[in-house]
Amino acid sequence: MSVLGKKIKPSDSTESLIPTSEILAPAEQLINYAHYPLTFEETVAFLEKAVGKPDILSLIREYTNDIYGVLTILHDIYPLVSHKNLKHRCKKIQKRITKAFSSLPEEHGTDLSGLFQTPTTSAL
């Protein structure tokens, strides 16, 4: 017990020394061969950058316009990863994305399709 009376969670110190790409390796084939908006390398980079990033939607924008695709990747890799820290990170990022989107003005509604669309000019 800590001084404040809360239980201190045990941490797996060796887990923090293993690179994210190695922890995520069981999901590599799925990510690379399914039709996801991010490659395996981009997914690893996204997961690493998302920790402590205040604006999760702008981070997604650095990689793709497909927010649903990112949510799908996080959902699909969850059962394939055995390390609890990465599993927790996937769930936490999913919640942050959902919360960030729900905080947007009503004009966006619940449809994310136009949220990240870059304006295009049509040629006449």
N, C-alpha and C positions, 0 to 999 in steps of 0.2 A: 504494500500500500504506500502511496505517496503521502506527503505532508497534508495535502488537501483531502485525503480520504478517498481519492479515486484510484481505481485499479490501474496500474501501468500495464499497457498492452505489451506482450512480448514481441520483439522484432527479430526478424531473421536478417542478421547483419550481412550474411553472405549473399542474400538476395539483392541487396542494394549495390553490390559490387559487380553483379552480372549485367552486361549491356542489355538495353531494352530489345535490341534486335535478336539477341540470343533467347531472351525470355519469350519473345513473340514468335520464335521460329516454328512452333507447331501450327501456327496460322498462316505461315508464309505462302504455302501452296494455294490455300483458299483465296487469299488476298490477290495473288498474282493471276489466278486463272478465272476468278469470278469477275463479273462486270461491276467493279467498284470504281468510284471516282479517284481513288488514291492507289498508288503502287505500294508495295511492301515498304520500300525505303521512305516514301512520303508518310505512310502511316506511322512508322517508327519516329520520324522527325516530328510529326504532329503530336504524338503522345508525349514526347519529351518536352516540346515547347508549351504544351497546354498547362503544365504544372505552373501555377502562379500567374498565368496570363490573365489579366483582368477582363479583356474583351475577347471572349472566345469566338464570337462571330467574325471578327476581323481576322483572327488566326485561320479560321476555316477558309475565309476569302483568299488568303495567301496561297491556298492549294486548289480550291475548287469552288464552284458556285452551287454545288449539290449538297445542301445541308442534310437532306434525307439520306443520301448515300453515305455520308460520314456517320450519321446515327446508326445506319444499318451495319456498317463495318464494326463499330463498337459493340453492337448487339451480337453480331455473328462470331466475333473473336472471343468473346467472354467465356463461352464453355470450353474453348480450345486451350486456354491459358491456365496453367496450374498455379502460378505464383499469385498469392492473395493480394499483394500490393498492386500488381498490374490489373487484376480483376477489379479491385476497389477504384483504381484510377479510371478505368473504362466507365464504370457506373457513375462516378462523380462527374466526369466530363459530359456524359449523356444528360445528367440532371442540369448541369450548367448551361448546356445548349438549349434545353427546353425552357429553362428559366429566362435566359437571355432573350429568346424569341418571344416568350409571353409578355415580356416587359416592353416590347416595341409598341409604337402607336397603333391604334385600332385599324388604321388604313391598310395595314398589311394583312389583317384578318388571320385566319388559320392556315391559309394557303401560302406555302413557302416558295412556290414556283417563281414568282417575280421578285423575290427578296434580293437575290444576288445577281440578277440579270444586268449585264452591262448594256447601257443604251447603244443601239446600233443605228446607223444611218443607212437607209436603203438607197441604192443607186437607181436613178431614173433612166 
